[in-house]
């Protein structure tokens, strides 16, 4: 299978991410993107192909890879141009200066050759841990050096940050008692309250997906964030959930070579009241989609969900639970502040990353694009909110 080949290859590289997986490329292909699969070998080999199966004859060992998504932009048939995006890629040992220089040079050449407006990358490169300007602040020198190197090479910090730049990681290497004792006292209290109040959890299945989308839509309307249409989430969830039964999962060296997703559902008297989607790849679990109803909120089901997600991820061999998002600015002015306060109570550490950087061969075209696209996206967000309300009604 093509998915097995690509996922097996990237699972052996540092920090493999489910957004670099074959499944994610296939989801985006259904929505107008063309996935390219790029690999680098130890002896200066560099190959890019739209078919990952062709990479089976690549000269190993592999030292870097990138799932690169291409979107073609047409203006009334007058011209066609494209943009590239490597979500959470490329994957490599970023501390290896000669290797990262080689990979960046090849990506720059590839972008120019294809005539793209820009290439966006946002690899998981740590620039620090902890809250900035606090006692927990611990800058990362390697991350800072890479940041300077990117600027010297002509890569610019992107005004459009697709993924969260900062997040919170919970270390799952300790035993369960240690993990829960790292939580804030109020969080532990709410976990135990949910258990006492009769909140129970179960692992969801494909039949639960319509109900979960409706709950997610309710959450988006209540909390004021934009979501996509039902078809999109069905495709994402089914694509990754199929891996649970469709592909044998490798456990060598504590790593799983195929990504998959599992919904965890909290119920009160058989009624679903909250849920999360847990994505797992390699030794990391990600809390990506969270949803809840107003009913039984006083029973704190979302707290129990997070604790059970940690235990589930640990049982699957994961060393890290990524809570998927933290503020850019760590104070109440940031829209993520309320969500962060909840995540902070779970006992994790803030991880700050490099964020998205763009390489643009032609700065004039790039500037025009970056001025027009934000206006278009704002219009689409307004329409998206309206559509979600209409679906619920």
C-alpha positions as CSV (number, residue, x, y, z in Angstrom):
1,X,0.0,0.0,0.0
2,X,1.2,3.5,-0.8
3,X,0.2,4.8,2.6
4,X,2.3,2.0,4.4
5,X,5.3,2.8,2.3
6,X,5.3,6.6,2.9
7,X,4.3,6.4,6.6
8,X,6.9,3.7,7.3
9,X,9.6,5.9,5.7
10,X,8.8,9.1,7.6
11,X,8.2,7.3,11.0
12,X,11.9,6.7,11.2
13,X,12.8,10.4,11.0
14,X,12.9,12.8,13.9
15,X,9.5,14.2,15.1
16,X,7.3,12.5,12.4
17,X,3.9,14.3,12.4
18,X,0.5,13.0,11.3
19,X,0.2,16.2,9.1
20,X,3.1,14.8,7.0
21,X,1.4,11.4,6.6
22,X,0.0,9.9,3.4
23,X,-3.5,10.1,4.7
24,X,-3.3,13.8,5.2
25,X,-2.0,14.3,1.7
26,X,-5.0,12.3,0.4
27,X,-7.5,14.3,2.4
28,X,-6.1,17.6,1.0
29,X,-6.0,16.1,-2.5
30,X,-9.8,15.9,-2.3
31,X,-9.9,19.6,-1.6
32,X,-7.8,20.9,-4.5
33,X,-4.2,20.2,-3.4
34,X,-1.7,18.0,-5.2
35,X,0.6,16.1,-2.8
36,X,4.3,15.8,-3.6
37,X,6.5,13.3,-1.7
38,X,10.1,14.5,-1.3
39,X,12.9,12.5,0.1
40,X,16.6,13.0,0.7
41,X,19.2,10.3,1.0
42,X,22.6,10.2,2.8
43,X,24.6,10.5,-0.4
44,X,23.1,13.7,-1.9
45,X,20.0,12.0,-3.4
46,X,16.9,14.2,-3.7
47,X,13.7,12.9,-5.3
48,X,10.3,14.4,-5.5
49,X,7.3,12.4,-6.9
50,X,3.5,12.5,-6.7
51,X,3.5,8.7,-6.2
52,X,5.1,7.5,-3.0
53,X,5.2,3.9,-4.2
54,X,7.9,4.9,-6.7
55,X,10.2,5.8,-3.7
56,X,10.5,2.1,-2.7
57,X,13.6,1.9,-5.0
58,X,15.2,5.0,-3.3
59,X,18.8,4.6,-2.2
60,X,18.6,4.3,1.6
61,X,19.2,5.4,4.3
62,X,16.7,8.3,4.3
63,X,17.8,11.4,6.1
64,X,14.9,13.8,5.4
65,X,11.5,14.0,3.9
66,X,8.6,16.3,3.2
67,X,5.0,16.0,2.1
68,X,4.6,19.2,0.0
69,X,1.0,20.3,-0.9
70,X,0.5,22.3,-4.1
71,X,-2.5,24.5,-4.7
72,X,-3.0,25.9,-8.2
73,X,-4.5,29.4,-8.4
74,X,-6.2,30.6,-11.5
75,X,-7.5,34.2,-12.1
76,X,-10.4,34.1,-14.6
77,X,-8.3,31.8,-16.9
78,X,-5.8,34.6,-17.5
79,X,-2.9,32.9,-15.7
80,X,-2.2,29.9,-13.5
81,X,0.2,30.0,-10.5
82,X,0.6,27.8,-7.5
83,X,1.6,27.9,-3.8
84,X,3.3,25.2,-1.8
85,X,2.9,24.2,1.8
86,X,4.7,21.5,3.8
87,X,2.5,21.2,7.0
88,X,4.8,20.4,10.0
89,X,7.6,19.6,7.6
90,X,10.2,19.0,6.4
91,X,11.3,16.2,8.7
92,X,15.0,15.9,9.5
93,X,17.5,16.4,12.2
94,X,17.4,20.2,12.3
95,X,20.5,20.4,14.6
96,X,22.6,19.0,11.6
97,X,23.6,22.3,9.9
98,X,24.9,20.8,6.7
99,X,21.8,18.7,6.3
100,X,19.4,21.5,6.9
101,X,21.4,23.7,4.5
102,X,21.1,21.0,1.8
103,X,17.3,20.5,2.4
104,X,16.5,24.2,2.3
105,X,18.6,24.7,-0.8
106,X,16.7,21.9,-2.6
107,X,13.4,23.2,-1.5
108,X,14.3,26.7,-2.8
109,X,15.3,25.3,-6.2
110,X,12.1,23.2,-6.3
111,X,10.0,26.2,-5.6
112,X,11.7,28.3,-8.3
113,X,11.5,25.5,-10.9
114,X,7.8,25.1,-10.4
115,X,7.2,28.8,-10.6
116,X,5.4,28.9,-7.3
117,X,4.4,32.2,-5.5
118,X,5.9,30.8,-2.3
119,X,6.6,27.7,-0.3
120,X,5.5,27.7,3.3
121,X,7.0,25.4,5.9
122,X,6.3,25.1,9.7
123,X,8.4,22.3,11.1
124,X,8.4,21.5,14.8
125,X,11.6,23.4,15.7
126,X,11.7,24.4,19.3
127,X,12.8,27.9,20.0
128,X,12.1,27.7,23.7
129,X,10.1,26.1,26.5
130,X,8.0,27.7,29.2
131,X,6.1,31.0,29.3
132,X,8.3,33.8,27.9
133,X,9.8,36.1,30.5
134,X,8.8,33.9,33.4
135,X,10.7,31.6,35.6
136,X,9.9,28.7,33.3
137,X,11.3,30.4,30.2
138,X,14.1,28.3,28.7
139,X,15.2,29.5,25.2
140,X,16.6,26.9,22.8
141,X,19.9,28.0,21.2
142,X,19.6,25.7,18.2
143,X,16.1,27.0,17.4
144,X,17.4,30.6,17.7
145,X,20.3,29.8,15.3
146,X,17.9,28.3,12.7
147,X,15.7,31.3,13.0
148,X,18.6,33.6,12.1
149,X,19.7,31.2,9.3
150,X,16.2,31.2,7.7
151,X,16.2,35.0,7.6
152,X,19.7,35.1,6.1
153,X,18.6,32.8,3.4
154,X,15.6,35.0,2.5
155,X,12.8,33.1,4.2
156,X,10.3,35.4,5.9
157,X,8.2,34.9,8.9
158,X,4.7,34.2,7.5
159,X,1.8,36.6,8.2
160,X,-0.4,33.5,7.7
161,X,0.3,30.9,10.5
162,X,-1.7,27.9,9.5
163,X,-0.8,25.7,12.6
164,X,-0.5,26.8,16.2
165,X,3.0,28.2,16.8
166,X,3.0,27.3,20.5
167,X,1.5,24.3,22.2
168,X,1.5,22.4,25.5
169,X,3.2,19.0,25.9
170,X,2.4,16.5,28.7
171,X,5.2,14.0,29.4
172,X,3.7,10.5,29.5
173,X,6.9,8.7,30.4
174,X,6.2,8.8,34.2
175,X,3.6,6.5,35.8
176,X,0.0,7.5,36.0
177,X,0.2,8.6,39.6
178,X,3.0,11.0,38.8
179,X,1.2,12.3,35.7
180,X,-2.0,13.2,37.6
181,X,-0.1,14.7,40.5
182,X,1.5,17.2,38.0
183,X,-1.9,18.6,37.4
184,X,-3.2,21.6,39.3
185,X,-5.2,20.7,42.3
186,X,-8.4,22.1,40.9
187,X,-8.0,20.0,37.7
188,X,-7.5,16.8,39.7
189,X,-10.6,17.7,41.7
190,X,-12.6,18.1,38.6
191,X,-11.4,14.8,37.2
192,X,-12.5,13.0,40.3
193,X,-15.7,14.9,40.4
194,X,-16.6,13.7,36.9
195,X,-16.0,10.1,38.0
196,X,-18.2,10.6,41.1
197,X,-21.0,12.2,39.1
198,X,-21.3,9.3,36.8
199,X,-19.5,10.5,33.7
200,X,-18.3,7.4,31.8
201,X,-16.1,7.2,28.7
202,X,-16.1,4.9,25.7
203,X,-14.1,4.6,22.5
204,X,-16.2,5.8,19.5
205,X,-16.6,4.1,16.2
206,X,-17.6,5.1,12.6
207,X,-21.3,5.1,13.5
208,X,-20.7,7.9,16.0
209,X,-19.3,10.4,13.4
210,X,-22.6,12.1,12.4
211,X,-23.4,12.7,16.1
212,X,-19.8,14.0,16.7
213,X,-20.0,16.4,13.9
214,X,-23.2,17.9,15.2
215,X,-21.7,18.3,18.6
216,X,-18.6,19.9,17.0
217,X,-20.9,22.3,15.1
218,X,-22.8,23.2,18.3
219,X,-19.4,23.9,20.0
220,X,-18.3,26.2,17.1
221,X,-21.4,28.3,17.2
222,X,-21.4,28.6,21.0
223,X,-17.7,29.5,21.2
224,X,-17.5,31.5,18.0
225,X,-14.9,29.7,15.9
226,X,-15.2,28.6,12.3
227,X,-15.4,25.0,11.1
228,X,-15.7,23.3,7.7
229,X,-18.6,21.4,6.3
230,X,-19.5,18.0,7.5
231,X,-18.1,16.2,4.5
232,X,-14.6,17.5,5.2
233,X,-14.5,16.2,8.8
234,X,-16.1,12.9,7.8
235,X,-13.2,12.4,5.3
236,X,-10.5,13.3,7.8
237,X,-11.9,11.2,10.6
238,X,-12.7,8.1,8.4
239,X,-9.3,8.3,6.7
240,X,-7.4,8.0,10.0
241,X,-9.9,5.8,11.8
242,X,-9.6,3.2,9.1
243,X,-6.0,2.6,10.1
244,X,-7.1,1.1,13.4
245,X,-8.4,-2.1,11.7
246,X,-7.0,-1.7,8.2
247,X,-3.3,-1.6,8.9
248,X,-1.1,-3.6,11.3
249,X,0.6,-1.1,13.7
250,X,4.4,-1.5,14.2
251,X,5.6,-1.4,17.7
252,X,9.4,-1.6,17.1
253,X,11.3,0.7,19.4
254,X,8.1,1.9,20.9
255,X,7.0,3.6,17.7
256,X,4.0,3.1,15.5
257,X,4.7,3.4,11.8
258,X,1.1,4.2,10.8
259,X,-1.0,7.2,12.0
260,X,-4.5,6.7,13.2
261,X,-7.3,8.5,15.1
262,X,-9.7,7.5,17.8
263,X,-12.7,9.4,19.2
264,X,-13.2,9.3,23.0
265,X,-16.7,10.0,24.1
266,X,-17.9,11.1,27.5
267,X,-21.5,10.1,28.4
268,X,-23.9,10.7,31.3
269,X,-26.7,8.1,31.6
270,X,-25.9,7.0,28.0
271,X,-26.2,10.5,26.6
272,X,-23.0,11.9,24.8
273,X,-22.0,15.2,26.4
274,X,-18.4,15.7,25.3
275,X,-15.8,14.1,23.0
276,X,-12.3,14.5,21.7
277,X,-10.4,13.1,18.7
278,X,-7.0,11.7,19.6
279,X,-4.5,11.3,16.7
280,X,-1.6,9.0,17.2
281,X,1.6,8.7,15.2
282,X,5.0,7.4,16.2
283,X,5.4,8.1,19.9
284,X,3.1,11.1,20.1
285,X,-0.6,11.6,20.6
286,X,-2.4,14.8,19.6
287,X,-5.6,16.3,21.0
288,X,-6.9,17.9,17.7
289,X,-10.7,18.2,17.9
290,X,-12.7,18.9,21.1
291,X,-16.4,19.2,21.4
292,X,-19.0,19.5,24.1
293,X,-22.7,20.2,24.9
294,X,-24.1,22.5,27.5
295,X,-25.9,19.6,29.2
296,X,-24.1,18.2,32.3
297,X,-21.3,20.7,32.0
298,X,-21.3,20.9,35.8
299,X,-20.2,17.3,35.9
300,X,-16.9,18.3,34.3
301,X,-16.8,15.7,31.5
302,X,-14.1,17.5,29.6
303,X,-11.6,17.1,32.5
304,X,-12.2,13.3,32.6
305,X,-11.8,13.1,28.9
306,X,-8.3,14.6,29.0
307,X,-7.2,12.3,31.7
308,X,-8.6,9.2,29.9
309,X,-6.9,10.4,26.7
310,X,-3.5,10.6,28.5
311,X,-4.0,7.1,29.9
312,X,-5.1,5.7,26.5
313,X,-2.1,7.4,24.7
314,X,0.3,6.0,27.3
315,X,-1.1,2.5,26.9
316,X,-0.5,2.8,23.2
317,X,3.2,3.5,23.8
318,X,3.1,7.3,23.4
319,X,5.7,9.4,25.3
320,X,4.1,12.8,24.6
321,X,0.6,14.1,24.6
322,X,0.4,17.3,22.5
323,X,-2.5,19.5,23.6
324,X,-2.5,21.3,20.2
325,X,-2.3,25.0,20.7
326,X,-1.3,27.7,23.2
327,X,-1.4,31.5,23.0
328,X,1.0,33.6,20.9
329,X,0.8,36.2,23.7
330,X,0.6,34.8,27.2
331,X,-2.0,37.1,28.7
332,X,-5.8,37.7,28.6
333,X,-5.5,39.7,25.3
334,X,-4.9,36.5,23.4
335,X,-8.0,34.7,22.1
336,X,-6.4,31.4,23.2
337,X,-6.1,32.5,26.8
338,X,-9.2,30.7,28.2
339,X,-8.3,27.5,26.4
340,X,-4.7,27.7,27.6
341,X,-5.8,28.1,31.3
342,X,-7.6,24.8,30.9
343,X,-4.6,23.1,29.3
344,X,-2.2,24.6,31.8
345,X,-4.1,22.8,34.6
346,X,-3.3,19.5,33.0
347,X,0.3,19.6,34.0
348,X,2.1,20.1,30.7
349,X,4.9,22.3,29.6
350,X,4.6,25.2,27.1
351,X,6.6,24.5,23.9
352,X,7.4,27.4,21.6
353,X,8.2,26.6,18.0
354,X,9.7,28.5,15.0
355,X,6.3,29.0,13.3
356,X,5.7,29.2,9.6
357,X,8.2,30.7,7.2
358,X,7.7,31.5,3.5
359,X,10.2,31.4,0.7
360,X,9.1,33.6,-2.1
361,X,11.2,33.8,-5.4
362,X,9.3,36.9,-6.5
363,X,8.6,39.4,-3.7
364,X,6.3,41.6,-5.8
365,X,3.9,38.7,-6.6
366,X,4.1,37.4,-3.1
367,X,3.2,40.8,-1.7
368,X,0.1,41.1,-3.9
369,X,-1.0,37.6,-2.9
370,X,-0.6,38.2,0.8
371,X,-2.6,41.4,0.6
372,X,-5.5,39.8,-1.3
373,X,-5.8,36.5,0.4
374,X,-6.6,37.7,4.0
375,X,-9.6,39.6,2.6
376,X,-10.8,36.6,0.8
377,X,-10.4,34.4,3.9
378,X,-12.4,36.8,6.0
379,X,-15.3,36.6,3.6
380,X,-15.1,32.8,3.6
381,X,-15.0,32.7,7.5
382,X,-18.2,34.8,7.7
383,X,-19.9,32.5,5.2
384,X,-18.7,29.5,7.1
385,X,-20.2,30.6,10.4
386,X,-23.5,31.4,8.7
387,X,-23.5,28.0,7.0
388,X,-22.8,26.1,10.2
389,X,-25.7,27.9,12.0
390,X,-28.0,27.0,9.0
391,X,-27.0,23.3,9.3
392,X,-27.9,23.3,13.0
393,X,-31.2,25.0,12.4
